[in-house]
Amino acid sequence: MLANTTGNDYPNSLNRLAVVGLVLGAAVAMAGLFALPALESLGFAFRQAFLVVGVAEFAAAVVVGTAAYHLYTVPEE
């Protein structure tokens, strides 16, 4: 019970798509920790494997950052 509540004040709700993006981006980032030796065992040279992992990690960081930015949605009035 708040004194200045008008009755239309609702808390921000979670954006489900942003939560899914956050989880998938974090999963890709965690998988990238183990991808370098796996790619090298498949025949990739170190630089090629490092480039693949680096691009995947950068993409995961962009996805996580974007998902965190859009995590909460303000209900329309």
N, CA, C and O of each residue as an XYZ file, in Angstrom:
308
protein
N       0.841     -1.173      0.000
C       0.000      0.000      0.000
C       0.885      1.236      0.000
O       1.556      1.545      0.985
N       0.871      1.913     -1.095
C       1.627      3.145     -1.222
C       0.668      4.320     -1.235
O      -0.443      4.224     -1.757
N       1.102      5.418     -0.663
C       0.227      6.580     -0.547
C      -0.027      7.249     -1.893
O      -1.116      7.780     -2.115
N       0.952      7.238     -2.796
C       0.829      7.960     -4.058
C       0.488      7.046     -5.231
O       0.771      7.400     -6.376
N      -0.093      5.916     -4.991
C      -0.419      4.976     -6.057
C      -1.745      5.359     -6.702
O      -2.745      5.575     -6.018
N      -1.736      5.438     -8.031
C      -2.960      5.796     -8.756
C      -3.746      4.569     -9.192
O      -4.872      4.704     -9.670
N      -3.190      3.395     -9.041
C      -3.879      2.184     -9.459
C      -3.407      1.668    -10.801
O      -3.697      0.520    -11.137
N      -2.691      2.464    -11.589
C      -2.198      2.056    -12.902
C      -0.706      1.769    -12.896
O      -0.117      1.570    -13.959
N      -0.092      1.743    -11.746
C       1.347      1.507    -11.658
C       1.609      0.005    -11.588
O       1.388     -0.629    -10.556
N       2.079     -0.551    -12.695
C       2.391     -1.967    -12.752
C       3.899     -2.118    -12.877
O       4.556     -1.272    -13.484
N       4.454     -3.180    -12.313
C       5.899     -3.379    -12.470
C       6.238     -3.750    -13.911
O       5.398     -4.256    -14.656
N       7.476     -3.490    -14.280
C       7.935     -3.862    -15.615
C       7.902     -5.380    -15.753
O       8.218     -6.101    -14.806
N       7.522     -5.858    -16.921
C       7.468     -7.301    -17.143
C       8.672     -7.742    -17.962
O       9.241     -6.967    -18.730
N       9.044     -9.004    -17.781
C      10.174     -9.560    -18.514
C       9.787     -9.809    -19.963
O       8.703    -10.318    -20.250
N      10.671     -9.451    -20.857
C      10.500     -9.744    -22.270
C      11.004    -11.174    -22.488
O      12.198    -11.439    -22.348
N      10.110    -12.082    -22.824
C      10.482    -13.501    -22.936
C      11.478    -13.754    -24.055
O      12.362    -14.598    -23.913
N      11.353    -13.043    -25.156
C      12.303    -13.207    -26.255
C      13.704    -12.773    -25.823
O      14.696    -13.388    -26.213
N      13.782    -11.715    -25.018
C      15.077    -11.266    -24.518
C      15.676    -12.282    -23.556
O      16.891    -12.479    -23.542
N      14.841    -12.926    -22.755
C      15.340    -13.957    -21.841
C      15.893    -15.138    -22.630
O      16.949    -15.672    -22.290
N      15.185    -15.549    -23.684
C      15.661    -16.648    -24.528
C      16.981    -16.266    -25.197
O      17.908    -17.074    -25.248
N      17.069    -15.041    -25.710
C      18.313    -14.577    -26.322
C      19.456    -14.529    -25.336
O      20.590    -14.864    -25.677
N      19.167    -14.114    -24.113
C      20.192    -14.060    -23.078
C      20.710    -15.457    -22.743
O      21.916    -15.662    -22.606
N      19.806    -16.403    -22.615
C      20.202    -17.779    -22.294
C      20.977    -18.406    -23.453
O      22.004    -19.049    -23.235
N      20.494    -18.222    -24.675
C      21.197    -18.802    -25.831
C      22.559    -18.154    -26.049
O      23.529    -18.840    -26.371
N      22.636    -16.842    -25.877
C      23.923    -16.163    -26.013
C      24.916    -16.621    -24.966
O      26.095    -16.810    -25.266
N      24.450    -16.802    -23.737
C      25.329    -17.300    -22.679
C      25.762    -18.737    -22.962
O      26.905    -19.105    -22.687
N      24.863    -19.547    -23.508
C      25.209    -20.937    -23.832
C      26.263    -20.999    -24.937
O      27.190    -21.806    -24.868
N      26.123    -20.150    -25.950
C      27.125    -20.111    -27.028
C      28.466    -19.642    -26.479
O      29.511    -20.172    -26.854
N      28.439    -18.653    -25.597
C      29.685    -18.160    -25.010
C      30.366    -19.239    -24.175
O      31.588    -19.377    -24.216
N      29.583    -20.001    -23.419
C      30.170    -21.076    -22.613
C      30.687    -22.208    -23.495
O      31.728    -22.796    -23.199
N      29.978    -22.516    -24.564
C      30.440    -23.566    -25.474
C      31.722    -23.142    -26.180
O      32.553    -23.982    -26.523
N      31.880    -21.843    -26.396
C      33.089    -21.338    -27.031
C      34.344    -21.577    -26.215
O      35.448    -21.603    -26.757
N      34.177    -21.753    -24.907
C      35.339    -22.039    -24.060
C      35.974    -23.380    -24.415
O      37.181    -23.563    -24.254
N      35.166    -24.308    -24.893
C      35.656    -25.649    -25.203
C      35.780    -25.900    -26.701
O      36.186    -26.987    -27.111
N      35.440    -24.922    -27.515
C      35.408    -25.133    -28.959
C      36.795    -25.118    -29.598
O      37.009    -25.785    -30.610
N      37.726    -24.381    -29.035
C      39.045    -24.271    -29.667
C      39.749    -25.626    -29.767
O      40.194    -25.981    -30.859
N      39.873    -26.395    -28.690
C      40.499    -27.717    -28.848
C      39.694    -28.658    -29.748
O      40.267    -29.475    -30.469
N      38.377    -28.539    -29.700
C      37.546    -29.407    -30.544
C      37.756    -29.091    -32.015
O      37.845    -30.002    -32.838
N      37.835    -27.810    -32.354
C      38.065    -27.437    -33.753
C      39.461    -27.838    -34.210
O      39.649    -28.241    -35.358
N      40.435    -27.731    -33.321
C      41.793    -28.148    -33.685
C      41.854    -29.656    -33.916
O      42.594    -30.124    -34.781
N      41.083    -30.410    -33.148
C      41.085    -31.864    -33.349
C      40.375    -32.256    -34.644
O      40.579    -33.358    -35.154
N      39.541    -31.358    -35.177
C      38.876    -31.614    -36.456
C      39.746    -31.236    -37.652
O      39.333    -31.410    -38.799
N      40.946    -30.721    -37.392
C      41.859    -30.415    -38.477
C      42.043    -28.942    -38.770
O      42.786    -28.593    -39.687
N      41.399    -28.073    -38.028
C      41.595    -26.637    -38.223
C      42.960    -26.234    -37.685
O      43.424    -26.780    -36.685
N      43.596    -25.284    -38.345
C      44.816    -24.697    -37.802
C      44.423    -23.816    -36.619
O      43.255    -23.458    -36.464
N      45.411    -23.465    -35.779
C      45.101    -22.683    -34.580
C      44.470    -21.350    -34.939
O      43.485    -20.948    -34.321
N      45.017    -20.662    -35.922
C      44.472    -19.345    -36.289
C      43.046    -19.447    -36.825
O      42.203    -18.606    -36.511
N      42.778    -20.460    -37.622
C      41.423    -20.642    -38.147
C      40.435    -20.944    -37.020
O      39.346    -20.373    -36.972
N      40.817    -21.834    -36.126
C      39.944    -22.173    -35.002
C      39.745    -20.963    -34.095
O      38.638    -20.723    -33.612
N      40.809    -20.202    -33.863
C      40.720    -19.016    -33.018
C      39.804    -17.974    -33.650
O      39.045    -17.306    -32.947
N      39.870    -17.831    -34.962
C      39.003    -16.879    -35.657
C      37.536    -17.301    -35.557
O      36.665    -16.466    -35.314
N      37.263    -18.584    -35.742
C      35.886    -19.075    -35.634
C      35.353    -18.845    -34.221
O      34.232    -18.367    -34.051
N      36.144    -19.180    -33.220
C      35.712    -19.000    -31.831
C      35.577    -17.518    -31.505
O      34.644    -17.123    -30.806
N      36.488    -16.698    -32.001
C      36.412    -15.261    -31.743
C      35.166    -14.623    -32.326
O      34.529    -13.792    -31.679
N      34.818    -15.003    -33.536
C      33.600    -14.463    -34.163
C      32.361    -14.939    -33.403
O      31.429    -14.164    -33.188
N      32.347    -16.204    -33.000
C      31.204    -16.726    -32.241
C      31.083    -16.040    -30.885
O      29.974    -15.732    -30.449
N      32.200    -15.797    -30.216
C      32.169    -15.112    -28.921
C      31.712    -13.664    -29.080
O      30.954    -13.160    -28.253
N      32.166    -12.995    -30.133
C      31.734    -11.614    -30.364
C      30.234    -11.561    -30.645
O      29.531    -10.695    -30.125
N      29.751    -12.484    -31.464
C      28.314    -12.528    -31.758
C      27.513    -12.818    -30.491
O      26.452    -12.230    -30.281
N      28.009    -13.714    -29.654
C      27.320    -14.013    -28.397
C      27.298    -12.793    -27.489
O      26.300    -12.544    -26.813
N      28.382    -12.031    -27.463
C      28.417    -10.819    -26.642
C      27.419     -9.781    -27.139
O      26.768     -9.109    -26.339
N      27.297     -9.651    -28.451
C      26.321     -8.709    -29.019
C      24.897     -9.154    -28.686
O      24.057     -8.329    -28.326
N      24.627    -10.443    -28.803
C      23.289    -10.963    -28.492
C      22.964    -10.765    -27.018
O      21.857    -10.342    -26.684
N      23.909    -11.061    -26.133
C      23.671    -10.896    -24.699
C      23.474     -9.426    -24.356
O      22.596     -9.089    -23.562
N      24.272     -8.556    -24.938
C      24.106     -7.123    -24.682
C      22.771     -6.595    -25.163
O      22.117     -5.819    -24.466
N      22.366     -7.008    -26.343
C      21.069     -6.582    -26.879
C      19.923     -7.149    -26.049
O      18.947     -6.449    -25.780
N      20.034     -8.398    -25.645
C      18.983     -9.012    -24.827
C      18.889     -8.339    -23.466
O      17.789     -8.127    -22.954
N      20.023     -8.004    -22.881
C      19.998     -7.324    -21.584
C      19.387     -5.935    -21.710
O      18.704     -5.474    -20.795
N      19.625     -5.273    -22.820
C      19.051     -3.941    -23.039
C      17.529     -4.011    -23.157
O      16.828     -3.114    -22.690
N      17.021     -5.067    -23.775
C      15.582     -5.214    -24.005
C      14.924     -6.177    -23.013
O      13.854     -6.713    -23.298
N      15.540     -6.401    -21.868
C      15.049     -7.409    -20.933
C      13.700     -7.048    -20.326
O      12.834     -7.911    -20.180
N      13.519     -5.807    -19.979
C      12.264     -5.389    -19.349
C      11.454     -4.542    -20.309
O      11.999     -3.688    -21.009
N      10.164     -4.778    -20.339
C       9.268     -3.965    -21.153
C       8.332     -3.215    -20.227
O       7.859     -3.757    -19.228
N       8.072     -1.970    -20.567
C       7.167     -1.148    -19.776
C       5.761     -1.346    -20.317
O       5.535     -1.182    -21.515
N       4.812     -1.696    -19.454
C       3.444     -1.881    -19.950
C       2.862     -0.572    -20.471
O       3.088      0.496    -19.903
N       2.104     -0.679    -21.568
C       1.495      0.513    -22.152
C       0.387      1.010    -21.239
O      -0.289      0.234    -20.562
N       0.226      2.300    -21.240
C      -0.811      2.886    -20.383
C      -2.069      3.127    -21.167
O      -3.055      3.616    -20.616
